[in-house]
């Protein structure tokens, strides 16, 4: 996906990028490639593939969700900043929190925030299990995102405690999700959530099918969740 194709494809979804935003994506790409030589951020470094499979894919969350009003979003296990940084570039109204367990990735994110001059973006080096028990963050967010981090039952335990009641957990998946959703139903209910829908769509240029699993926070999550680091993976709900 060339830069012009990227801009045009988003315009088809009523997302109009300014010259400044296009430059921010260009700067983001350059930083990604530069840092990827030092730490493992992504296996995808070809420019056209990054614009399609990282930038466009991240922004695809906005095709079925409204990010135009001020909202607090937390991205769990963000890695190189996907989907939160592309969303923040496109929607400056967002207040974005990024959490990742690898400090080197957080250092990269902090560099991106500084170089792109992004305001209201906060990066934290922490495990999802301890972050979700921190009273500063627990129950504080309108939207939680996670992109291909873990299976849905694990993600539910990491993400639902961070949401306000009425908030949305948006899990981005690249593979068929029926089995994961069925497997996660007990965990979702236990953690105060309700499965709403699975939105499937195809990326342009035959780049594959993507799924967005939407889960709404209906009740407060019991205080014992998320459990101590390591336990959710060893004994999933």
For each residue, the residues with C-beta under 8 A, 3 or more apart:
1: 5 6 9 48 49 51 52 56 204 205
2: 5 6 48 51
3: 6 7 22 25 26 51
4: 7 8
5: 1 2 8 9 51 204
6: 1 2 3 9 10 25 51 52 55 56
7: 3 4 10 11 17 22
8: 4 5 11 12
9: 1 5 6 12 13 56 204
10: 6 7 13 15 16 17 56 59 90
11: 7 8 14 15 16 17
12: 8 9
13: 9 10 62 63
14: 11
15: 10 11 59 62 90
16: 10 11
17: 7 10 11 21 22 25 90
18: 21 22
19: 22 23
20: 23 24
21: 17 18 24 25 89 90
22: 3 7 17 18 19 25 26
23: 19 20 26 27
24: 20 21 27 28 89 116 118
25: 3 6 17 21 22 28 29 51 55 86 89
26: 3 22 23 29 30
27: 23 24 30 31 115 116
28: 24 25 31 32 55 81 85 86 89 112 116
29: 25 26 32 33 47 50 51 55
30: 26 27 33 34
31: 27 28 34 35 108 111 112 115
32: 28 29 35 36 41 42 45 50 54 80
33: 29 30 36 37 45
34: 30 31 37 38
35: 31 32 38 39 41 108 111
36: 32 33 39 40 41 42 45
37: 33 34
38: 34 35
39: 35 36 104 105 108
40: 36
41: 32 35 36 79 80 105 108
42: 32 36 45 50 54 79 80
43:
44: 49 50 53 54
45: 32 33 36 42 49 50
46: 49 50
47: 29 50 51
48: 1 2 51 52
49: 1 44 45 46 52 53 54
50: 29 32 42 44 45 46 47 53 54 55
51: 1 2 3 5 6 25 29 47 48 54 55 56
52: 1 6 48 49 55 56 57 203 204 205 207
53: 44 49 50 56 57 203 207
54: 32 42 44 49 50 51 57 58 80 82 86
55: 6 25 28 29 50 51 52 58 59 86
56: 1 6 9 10 51 52 53 59 60 203 204
57: 52 53 54 60 82 83 172 203 210
58: 54 55 61 82 83 84 85 86 87 147
59: 10 15 55 56 62 63 83 86 87 90
60: 56 57 63 201 203 210 212
61: 58 64 65 67 83 87 145 170 172 212
62: 13 15 59 65 66 67 87 90 91
63: 13 59 60 201
64: 61 199 212
65: 61 62 143 168 170 212 214
66: 62 69
67: 61 62 71 73 87 90 91 93 94
68: 91 93
69: 66 93
70: 93 94 95
71: 67 93 94 95 142 143
72: 94 95 97 140 141 142 143
73: 67 84 87 94 95 96 97 141 142 143 144 145
74: 96 97 98 99 137 141 143 144 145 162
75: 78 81 83 84 96 97 98 99 144 145 146 147
76: 99 128 131 144 145 146 149 155 158 159 162
77: 99 100 101 128 146 147 149 150 158
78: 75 81 82 84 85 98 99 100 105 109 147
79: 41 42 82 100 105 147
80: 32 41 42 54 105 108 109
81: 28 75 78 84 85 86 98 108 109 112
82: 54 57 58 78 79 85 86 147
83: 57 58 59 61 75 86 87 145 147 172
84: 58 73 75 78 81 87 88 96 98 121 145
85: 28 58 78 81 82 88 89 96 98 109 112 116 118 121
86: 25 28 54 55 58 59 81 82 83 89 90
87: 58 59 61 62 67 73 83 84 90 91 94 96 145
88: 84 85 91 92 94 96 118 120 121
89: 21 24 25 28 85 86 116 118
90: 10 15 17 21 59 62 67 86 87
91: 62 67 68 87 88 94
92: 88 119
93: 67 68 69 70 71
94: 67 70 71 72 73 87 88 91 120
95: 70 71 72 73 120
96: 73 74 75 84 85 87 88 120 121 122
97: 72 73 74 75 121 122 123 124 137 141
98: 74 75 78 81 84 85 106 109 121 122 123 124
99: 74 75 76 77 78 123 124 125 126 128 131
100: 77 78 79 105 106 109 123 124 125 126
101: 77 125 126 127 128
102: 105 106 125
103: 106 107 125
104: 39 107 108
105: 39 41 78 79 80 100 102 108 109
106: 98 100 102 103 109 110 123 124 125
107: 103 104 110 111
108: 31 35 39 41 80 81 104 105 111 112
109: 78 80 81 85 98 100 105 106 112 113 123
110: 106 107 113 114 123
111: 31 35 107 108 114 115
112: 28 31 81 85 108 109 115 116 118
113: 109 110 116 118 121 123
114: 110 111 117
115: 27 31 111 112
116: 24 27 28 85 89 112 113
117: 114
118: 24 85 88 89 112 113 121
119: 92
120: 88 94 95 96
121: 84 85 88 96 97 98 113 118
122: 96 97 98
123: 97 98 99 100 106 109 110 113
124: 97 98 99 100 106 131
125: 99 100 101 102 103 106
126: 99 100 101 130 131 134
127: 101 130 131 229
128: 76 77 99 101 131 132 158 159 226
129: 132 133 158 226 227 228 229 230 231 232
130: 126 127 133 134 229
131: 76 99 124 126 127 128 134 137 162
132: 128 129 137 138 157 158 159 161 162 225 226
133: 129 130 138 161 226
134: 126 130 131 137 138
135: 138
136: 140
137: 74 97 131 132 134 140 141 162
138: 132 133 134 135 161 162
139: 161 162 163 164 165 220 221
140: 72 136 137 162 164
141: 72 73 74 97 137 144 162 163 164 167
142: 71 72 73 163 164 167 168
143: 65 71 72 73 74 163 167 168 169 170
144: 73 74 75 76 141 159 160 162 163 167 168 169 170
145: 61 73 74 75 76 83 84 87 170 171 172
146: 75 76 77 149 150 155 158 159 169 170 171 172
147: 58 75 77 78 79 82 83 172
148: 172 173 174
149: 76 77 146 155 158
150: 77 146 154 155 158 233
151: 154 155 180 183 184 236
152: 155 156 171 173 177 180 181 183 184 187 213
153: 156 157 180 183 184 186 187 188 236 237
154: 150 151 157 158 232 233 236
155: 76 146 149 150 151 152 158 159 169 171 184
156: 152 153 159 160 169 184 187 188 191 193 215 237
157: 132 153 154 160 161 187 191 225 226 227 232 236 237
158: 76 77 128 129 132 146 149 150 154 155 161 226 232
159: 76 128 132 144 146 155 156 162 163 169 171
160: 144 156 157 163 169 188 191 192 193 215 217 221 225
161: 132 133 138 139 157 158 191 221 225 226
162: 74 76 131 132 137 138 139 140 141 144 159
163: 139 141 142 143 144 159 160 167 168 169 217
164: 139 140 141 142 167 217
165: 139 192 217 218 219 220
166: 216 217
167: 141 142 143 144 163 164 216 217
168: 65 142 143 144 163 214 215 216 217
169: 143 144 146 155 156 159 160 163 193 214 215 216 217
170: 61 65 143 144 145 146 212 213 214
171: 145 146 152 155 159 212 213 215
172: 57 61 83 145 146 147 148 210 211 212
173: 148 152 177 180 210 211 212 213
174: 148 208 209 210 211
175: 211
176: 179 211
177: 152 173 180 181 198 211 213
178: 181 182 198
179: 176 182 183
180: 151 152 153 173 177 183 184 213
181: 152 177 178 184 185 195 198 213
182: 178 179 185
183: 151 152 153 179 180
184: 151 152 153 155 156 180 181 187 188 195
185: 181 182 188 189 195
186: 153 189 190 237
187: 152 153 156 157 184 190 191 236 237
188: 153 156 160 184 185 191 193 194 195 215
189: 185 186 193 194
190: 186 187 222 225 237
191: 156 157 160 161 187 188 221 222 225 237
192: 160 165 217 218 219 220 221 222
193: 156 160 169 188 189 215 216 217 218
194: 188 189 215 216 218
195: 181 184 185 188 213 214 215
196: 214 215 216
197: 213 214
198: 177 178 181 211 212 213 214
199: 64 211 212 213 214
200: 209 210 211
201: 60 63 209 210
202: 206 207 208 209 210
203: 52 53 56 57 60 206 207 208 209 210
204: 1 5 9 52 56 207
205: 1 52
206: 202 203
207: 52 53 202 203 204
208: 174 202 203
209: 174 200 201 202 203
210: 57 60 172 173 174 200 201 202 203
211: 172 173 174 175 176 177 198 199 200
212: 60 61 64 65 170 171 172 173 198 199
213: 152 170 171 173 177 180 181 195 197 198 199
214: 65 168 169 170 195 196 197 198 199
215: 156 160 168 169 171 188 193 194 195 196
216: 166 167 168 169 193 194 196
217: 160 163 164 165 166 167 168 169 192 193 221
218: 165 192 193 194
219: 165 192
220: 139 165 192
221: 139 160 161 191 192 217 225
222: 190 191 192 225
223:
224: 227
225: 132 157 160 161 190 191 221 222
226: 128 129 132 133 157 158 161 232
227: 129 157 224 231 232
228: 129 231
229: 127 129 130
230: 129 233 234
231: 129 227 228 234 235
232: 129 154 157 158 226 227 235 236 237
233: 150 154 230 236
234: 230 231
235: 231 232
236: 151 153 154 157 187 232 233
237: 153 156 157 186 187 190 191 232
